[in-house]
C-alpha cells in the first residue's frame, strides 16, 4: 500500500520524502487546488526543486488541480495542466470533467487521478471517468463504510486511494457549498472552505465568539481552547438543544483498519493536511511509515502501537480521533 | 419551445419526507397548477419508503394525463449496491426522461437523452459539451454560480441543450453519509424511525445568537432562507433560460407557482410579485449567489 503525504511547501515535501512517504501531493500557488491559502503551495520553480528532490530519493510527486473552473477561468487551468506535464509530475489529481477532458486530450501521457472533490462514491461513477479520461486511480470520498469501500474496489475499473488520517469532511467532498453560502467562497469555486479572510474572533464579556461571514459559529467560554470556525463543526441550536448539530470537531484515524484496507485491495492511503506545518507532515508520515512497515512484516498480528496513537492524537483536530465513515454506526 | 422562451415554473423533486397522503395531495395540486414540467422521485434518502417506485409511476401517469412533462429523478448520493440496483431500474425505463443527480446515473444513461440535476457539477462549457455529447439535454446551473457565469455558459451552450435555473426555494448546500435528523434524536441512521417525517420543511438550525441559518433534511443540508430569483426575471429571460425550478415546501407551493406564472404572463410586476412571495417562505429570502455575494445575502430579494 502506497503512503501518499501532503506538502504545502518545500520543507514539508522534504519532510515527507525523508520520513517515508511513497508519494507526495502538492498544488500550485493559486485557486486551481482545494488548499488555496495565503503563503501556501508551490510556484513552478519551487515545484521543480521538489520533484527533483523526490525523484532523487525514488519517490513520486502528484499535483492536485481539483477545483472547478468557471468559463472565464478555464484558460488558467489549461496552462496549469500544461505546466504540470512540463514539470514531469507523476500524476495530476483532478475533479472537474472539463479539466480532465482537456488533460486527457492535450497531455495524453500524463497520469490522471480522480480527486476526492469529484464526489465519486460508486463504481458506475468511476466507470464514467475511466471510460472518458482513462483515469488510473480514484480517491474515495470520506462517506463510505468499510464494506462499501470493499464493494467499490471489487467492481472498480481503477485502483483506489482512501484517506487514512487527517481532518474530516462530514459532507461529500465536491458537493458542499456551506462555505460559499456564508462567505461567497467555496472549495469548488475558490479552493478554500471557511476562508480565513472571512473569519472574525470577537472578545465578549463571557469569552470569545468566532464568526464566519458574520455567522456565529462558536461561542467559547473564557479559557476554553479556541478552534477554527469551520461551518460544519459549529455549535448550533435545533429542537431546543445546543450542540454540534452537524459534526463534532474530530479527526479521522483509520490506522487500526490497515489489515481490512489491505485485504480490500486499497492501493494507497492518503494523509490529509497540505495546510499543516512541516512538523505535522514529518510526525504523521513517520508514524504511518512505521505502521505500514510493521503491517507488511507481520500482517496477522498488526495493531496500532499506543505510542503511534498518542503521537497522532497530538496533531489531531480537537485532539480526538474517529474511524469516521469506515465504522458503520457513524453513518 | 417557442421563439421567445418563456421559462415555465417547475416543481423539482420534493426533497422532504412526507406521508404518502400528503405526497398524493401535493401532486394533485401540481396537476392543476400552471407548472409544465414535474420532477418526481426520492433524491435524498433510500430509506424513505412511504412512496415506493410503483407509487411514483402512478403519480407520473396521473401528471402525464394532466398534460405535464414528467421527469424521474435519481438519488444524489449513491453508496450501497441496493441503491445502484434501484437506479438501474429507473434508468432502464424509457417512458420518462431521467434526471441524473450523480455521475453514476449519467454513466447508466449515456447514449440516450437525459437531464442532469444541480448535484452534478457543471461549472464550465467544456463540461457541458462533454455531457451533451453523451446525451445530456438539460442541465441546471450550480446554485452557487453567478449571473455572469450563467451568461458565459449560455454563449457557448451546445445546440439542443436546455438551461434550467434554481429560482425558488431552500437551497441544496450539502450531502453527507450521516443523517443529521437522526443525530438530533440521538438515533443511529439505520434505525432513524422515520424522524424526517416530523420535519416537512427540514429541521431548522439556529446559530447561538438566533440567526435561522440552515435546514437539516436527513443527509442533506439546505439553507434556511429561500432563494428567490423572481426579481431578476427579465435578466433570466434575456439570458435565454428555458426553465425555472421551484423547490417544493410543505405549505403554499401552489401559491408560489401561481405567483411565478402570473409574473411570467406579465400580469404581475416582478418586484411586487417577489415581495408577495416573502411571506410564503418558511424563513425569508436570499439571492446572494446570483449577484456574486454570499449565498445567504438578500440583495434584490430583500
Interface residues (C-beta under 8 A of the other chain):
Chain A: X68 X69 X70 X71 X72 X74 X95 X96 X97 X98 X99 X101 X102 X118 X119 X120 X121 X122 X123 X124 X125 X127 X128 X129 X131 X132 X143 X144 X145 X148 X151 X170 X171 X172 X174 X175 X176 X177 X178 X180 X181 X182 X183 X184 X186 X188 X189 X213 X215 X216 X217 X219 X232 X234 X235 X236 X237 X238 X239 X241 X242 X245 X246 X247 X325 X328 X329 X330 X331
Chain B: X76 X77 X78 X79 X80 X81 X83 X84 X87 X102 X103 X104 X105 X106 X107 X108 X110 X119 X121 X122 X123 X124 X125 X126 X127 X130 X131 X142 X143 X144 X145 X148 X149 X152 X153 X156 X171 X173 X174 X175 X176 X177 X178 X179 X180 X183 X184 X188 X189 X190 X203 X204 X205 X206 X207 X208 X209 X211 X213 X214 X216 X221 X223 X288 X289 X292 X293 X294 X295 X296
